[in-house]
Amino acid sequence: LEFRRVLFRSLVDVPERWLILAFGIFVLYNGVYGLRPGRVPRRFAGAWVVPLGIATGAAGAMFGAGGPIIVVYLASRIHDKEEMRATIMATIFFNGGGRLVAFWIAGLFAQPGLLFLALWLMPSLLIGLWIGLPPAARTTSASPALLFMASMASHAAL
C-alpha cells in the first residue's frame, strides 16, 4: 500500500510537461518502430493486460488519450484485421460511453446544453463507422497498422 501511495504521489508532483514529453516519446517510438521495414512484430504475453490496462487508464486520465497504449498491446495480440478493427471500435465505444456516464455522475455536465451536445454528437460515431467500414474492408492487413503507426509518429512529433 505504501509503494502505491509513493508512486501515485510522485506522479502528482511531476511537472506536467515532463509527463507529456514522456507520453509523446512513447507514442513516437512505437509509431516509428511500427513503420520500420522488416521489423519483427512484438508479442506481448496475456499477463501484460493488467499493467498495460493500468497504464492506459492513467494515460487516459492524464492526457485524455490512453488509446496508443492499448492499440500497441492489441496489435501484438490480434493479427486478423477484422478482429483488430472490431476490438478497437468496441474499446473506443465503451471507453467513450463510460466517460460520458462518469462525467454525468460527477456533475460535469451541469452546464446547460452540454449533456445534450454530447448525446447529439454520438451519432457521428455511427456515421464514421458507416463511411469508414467499406474502404477498410478492402485494405490488406498491414495497411491499417501502417496508417495508424504513421499517424502516431506524426502526432507525437508535433
ZALUM-680973 format. One record per residue: chain; x, y, z of N, C-alpha, C in turn; residue in one letter. Coordinates in steps of 0.02 Angstrom, whole numbers. Example, Ala and Ser with C-alpha at 12.3 -4.5 7.8 and 13.67 -1.06 7.14 Angstrom:
<pts>
- A  660  -284  390  615  -225  390  660  -165  390  A
- A  642  -112  354  684  -53  357  645  2  394  S
</pts>
This chain:
<pts>
- A  41  -60  0  0  0  0  43  63  0  L
- A  97  62  39  141  120  43  175  133  -25  E
- A  195  80  -60  226  88  -126  180  124  -174  F
- A  115  103  -175  67  135  -220  58  208  -202  R
- A  55  223  -138  46  292  -116  106  334  -139  R
- A  167  308  -131  227  345  -152  227  353  -228  V
- A  211  299  -264  210  302  -338  160  354  -362  L
- A  98  351  -338  48  397  -362  62  468  -338  F
- A  89  475  -279  107  542  -254  163  572  -298  R
- A  211  530  -318  265  555  -360  239  576  -428  S
- A  188  541  -455  159  561  -519  124  628  -513  L
- A  94  641  -456  60  705  -446  110  762  -443  V
- A  169  748  -415  219  800  -407  261  813  -470  D
- A  258  769  -519  297  778  -580  267  835  -621  V
- A  309  880  -645  282  935  -686  248  906  -749  P
- A  192  938  -767  151  914  -822  190  906  -887  E
- A  234  952  -901  270  950  -965  314  887  -971  R
- A  340  862  -914  381  801  -917  337  740  -931  W
- A  277  739  -903  231  684  -917  210  684  -990  L
- A  195  743  -1016  176  748  -1087  234  728  -1131  I
- A  295  749  -1114  354  731  -1152  364  655  -1152  L
- A  357  623  -1094  366  551  -1089  314  514  -1131  A
- A  252  537  -1128  199  505  -1168  212  516  -1242  F
- A  233  575  -1262  250  589  -1331  307  546  -1357  G
- A  358  535  -1315  414  492  -1335  390  420  -1343  I
- A  347  396  -1298  319  329  -1304  281  321  -1370  F
- A  238  368  -1384  197  365  -1445  242  370  -1507  V
- A  290  416  -1506  335  424  -1563  377  361  -1574  L
- A  404  333  -1521  444  272  -1527  403  215  -1557  Y
- A  344  205  -1532  302  150  -1557  279  163  -1629  N
- A  266  225  -1646  248  241  -1714  305  228  -1763  G
- A  365  250  -1745  423  238  -1788  440  164  -1790  V
- A  437  131  -1733  451  58  -1730  403  20  -1775  Y
- A  340  39  -1775  290  5  -1816  300  17  -1890  G
- A  333  71  -1909  345  87  -1980  409  57  -2007  L
- A  452  31  -1963  516  3  -1985  506  -56  -2031  R
- A  538  -56  -2089  531  -114  -2133  568  -174  -2104  P
- A  538  -233  -2113  569  -295  -2090  570  -304  -2015  G
- A  529  -266  -1979  528  -272  -1906  495  -339  -1887  R
- A  516  -364  -1831  485  -425  -1804  430  -402  -1756  V
- A  367  -420  -1770  313  -397  -1726  323  -421  -1654  P
- A  312  -376  -1609  315  -394  -1538  256  -437  -1521  R
- A  265  -479  -1472  210  -522  -1448  208  -515  -1372  R
- A  160  -476  -1348  152  -469  -1276  115  -530  -1248  F
- A  136  -554  -1192  101  -609  -1158  35  -582  -1130  A
- A  -12  -626  -1119  -77  -607  -1092  -72  -573  -1024  G
- A  -19  -589  -986  -11  -560  -919  1  -485  -922  A
- A  21  -458  -979  33  -387  -987  -32  -346  -986  W
- A  -89  -380  -990  -152  -343  -995  -164  -300  -932  V
- A  -144  -324  -874  -156  -287  -812  -112  -224  -808  V
- A  -45  -229  -813  -6  -167  -809  -20  -119  -867  P
- A  -32  -145  -927  -47  -101  -982  -117  -71  -976  L
- A  -163  -108  -946  -229  -80  -931  -224  -22  -882  G
- A  -183  -30  -831  -172  24  -782  -139  83  -816  I
- A  -89  70  -858  -54  124  -894  -102  160  -941  A
- A  -146  121  -974  -195  151  -1019  -243  196  -980  T
- A  -266  172  -923  -311  213  -881  -276  276  -856  G
- A  -213  269  -836  -176  327  -811  -165  378  -867  A
- A  -146  353  -926  -136  399  -983  -202  431  -1003  A
- A  -256  393  -1000  -322  421  -1016  -341  475  -967  G
- A  -326  464  -903  -342  514  -852  -298  576  -858  A
- A  -234  566  -874  -188  623  -877  -194  662  -942  M
- A  -202  626  -997  -199  659  -1063  -264  654  -1102  F
- A  -311  614  -1078  -372  603  -1116  -360  558  -1176  G
- A  -303  524  -1177  -286  482  -1234  -245  422  -1212  A
- A  -279  369  -1192  -244  307  -1174  -242  259  -1232  G
- A  -272  278  -1288  -278  234  -1346  -214  206  -1374  G
- A  -161  247  -1381  -99  219  -1409  -72  159  -1370  P
- A  -78  160  -1305  -52  104  -1265  -92  41  -1279  I
- A  -158  46  -1279  -199  -13  -1289  -192  -38  -1361  I
- A  -184  6  -1409  -177  -15  -1479  -110  -51  -1488  V
- A  -57  -28  -1456  7  -63  -1460  0  -134  -1433  V
- A  -34  -140  -1376  -45  -206  -1346  -88  -250  -1392  Y
- A  -144  -223  -1415  -189  -262  -1457  -155  -283  -1523  L
- A  -115  -238  -1551  -81  -254  -1614  -32  -312  -1606  A
- A  -6  -321  -1545  39  -377  -1534  2  -442  -1522  S
- A  -62  -438  -1505  -100  -498  -1488  -149  -519  -1543  R
- A  -175  -471  -1581  -226  -486  -1631  -197  -472  -1700  I
- A  -196  -522  -1744  -166  -512  -1810  -218  -514  -1866  H
- A  -279  -530  -1850  -332  -528  -1900  -360  -457  -1902  D
- A  -361  -426  -1961  -381  -355  -1965  -454  -345  -1944  K
- A  -498  -392  -1958  -568  -384  -1938  -575  -387  -1862  E
- A  -540  -434  -1831  -542  -439  -1758  -513  -376  -1726  E
- A  -458  -353  -1754  -425  -293  -1728  -471  -232  -1733  M
- A  -501  -223  -1791  -545  -165  -1800  -604  -169  -1754  R
- A  -635  -227  -1748  -693  -235  -1704  -674  -223  -1631  A
- A  -616  -248  -1611  -595  -239  -1541  -581  -166  -1526  T
- A  -547  -132  -1571  -532  -61  -1560  -597  -20  -1560  I
- A  -643  -36  -1606  -706  1  -1607  -744  -9  -1541  M
- A  -747  -71  -1517  -782  -84  -1454  -748  -49  -1396  A
- A  -681  -50  -1395  -644  -17  -1342  -658  58  -1341  T
- A  -655  89  -1399  -668  161  -1403  -739  177  -1383  I
- A  -787  136  -1406  -857  147  -1391  -870  143  -1316  F
- A  -846  89  -1284  -859  80  -1213  -819  130  -1171  F
- A  -759  147  -1193  -720  198  -1158  -756  265  -1159  N
- A  -779  285  -1219  -815  349  -1225  -880  348  -1187  G
- A  -917  293  -1193  -980  287  -1156  -969  289  -1081  G
- A  -917  254  -1058  -901  254  -987  -882  323  -962  G
- A  -845  360  -1003  -828  429  -983  -889  473  -980  R
- A  -934  465  -1028  -996  504  -1026  -1034  492  -961  L
- A  -1041  429  -943  -1077  411  -882  -1041  439  -821  V
- A  -975  429  -818  -936  454  -761  -940  530  -755  A
- A  -934  565  -811  -939  638  -810  -1008  660  -788  F
- A  -1060  624  -809  -1128  641  -790  -1138  631  -716  W
- A  -1114  575  -689  -1120  560  -617  -1081  612  -576  I
- A  -1023  633  -601  -982  682  -566  -1009  753  -571  A
- A  -1061  762  -611  -1091  828  -617  -1055  874  -667  G
- A  -1013  845  -709  -976  887  -756  -1018  910  -816  L
- A  -1079  884  -821  -1123  906  -874  -1175  956  -847  F
- A  -1158  990  -793  -1204  1037  -762  -1215  1099  -805  A
- A  -1168  1114  -849  -1176  1171  -893  -1236  1159  -938  Q
- A  -1281  1206  -944  -1341  1196  -985  -1323  1178  -1057  P
- A  -1354  1124  -1081  -1346  1104  -1150  -1286  1059  -1164  G
- A  -1241  1050  -1116  -1181  1011  -1129  -1196  937  -1136  L
- A  -1239  910  -1094  -1258  839  -1100  -1294  827  -1166  L
- A  -1338  873  -1184  -1373  866  -1248  -1324  866  -1306  F
- A  -1274  910  -1303  -1223  913  -1356  -1184  848  -1361  L
- A  -1164  820  -1303  -1127  757  -1303  -1169  701  -1333  A
- A  -1232  697  -1313  -1276  644  -1340  -1291  657  -1414  L
- A  -1297  719  -1433  -1311  736  -1503  -1253  717  -1548  W
- A  -1192  720  -1522  -1133  704  -1562  -1120  629  -1568  L
- A  -1152  588  -1525  -1141  516  -1527  -1156  485  -1595  M
- A  -1207  506  -1632  -1218  476  -1698  -1160  486  -1747  P
- A  -1116  535  -1733  -1059  543  -1777  -1014  481  -1776  S
- A  -1013  447  -1720  -976  384  -1716  -1005  333  -1765  L
- A  -1070  326  -1765  -1102  278  -1811  -1093  299  -1883  L
- A  -1098  364  -1897  -1088  388  -1966  -1016  375  -1988  I
- A  -968  386  -1943  -898  372  -1959  -886  299  -1974  G
- A  -918  256  -1935  -912  184  -1948  -944  166  -2015  L
- A  -1002  193  -2028  -1037  178  -2090  -996  200  -2151  W
- A  -963  258  -2146  -922  283  -2201  -856  245  -2205  I
- A  -826  229  -2147  -759  200  -2147  -755  125  -2155  G
- A  -807  88  -2140  -802  15  -2144  -793  -12  -2215  L
- A  -829  12  -2265  -818  -17  -2332  -747  -8  -2359  P
- A  -716  52  -2354  -646  57  -2377  -599  14  -2335  P
- A  -611  11  -2270  -567  -28  -2226  -571  -102  -2243  A
- A  -628  -126  -2265  -635  -197  -2282  -595  -215  -2344  A
- A  -579  -167  -2386  -542  -180  -2447  -466  -175  -2437  R
- A  -443  -157  -2378  -371  -149  -2367  -340  -215  -2348  T
- A  -274  -217  -2354  -237  -276  -2330  -230  -271  -2255  T
- A  -208  -323  -2223  -199  -323  -2151  -147  -272  -2128  S
- A  -96  -261  -2169  -42  -216  -2149  -60  -142  -2157  A
- A  -104  -126  -2204  -119  -56  -2218  -145  -17  -2158  S
- A  -196  -41  -2122  -220  -3  -2064  -166  6  -2011  P
- A  -126  -45  -2000  -73  -41  -1949  -22  12  -1969  A
- A  -2  12  -2033  46  62  -2056  18  132  -2051  L
- A  -45  140  -2069  -78  205  -2065  -81  229  -1993  L
- A  -99  183  -1947  -102  202  -1877  -33  221  -1850  F
- A  18  181  -1867  85  195  -1843  111  262  -1871  M
- A  97  276  -1934  116  341  -1963  80  398  -1928  A
- A  17  387  -1913  -22  438  -1877  7  450  -1808  S
- A  23  395  -1772  52  402  -1705  118  440  -1708  M
- A  161  422  -1755  226  455  -1760  219  529  -1776  A
- A  175  545  -1823  168  616  -1842  136  657  -1786  S
- A  88  629  -1752  57  667  -1696  105  676  -1638  H
- A  144  625  -1624  192  630  -1569  246  681  -1585  A
- A  265  684  -1649  317  732  -1669  294  804  -1661  A
- A  228  816  -1667  202  883  -1659  205  902  -1586  L
</pts>
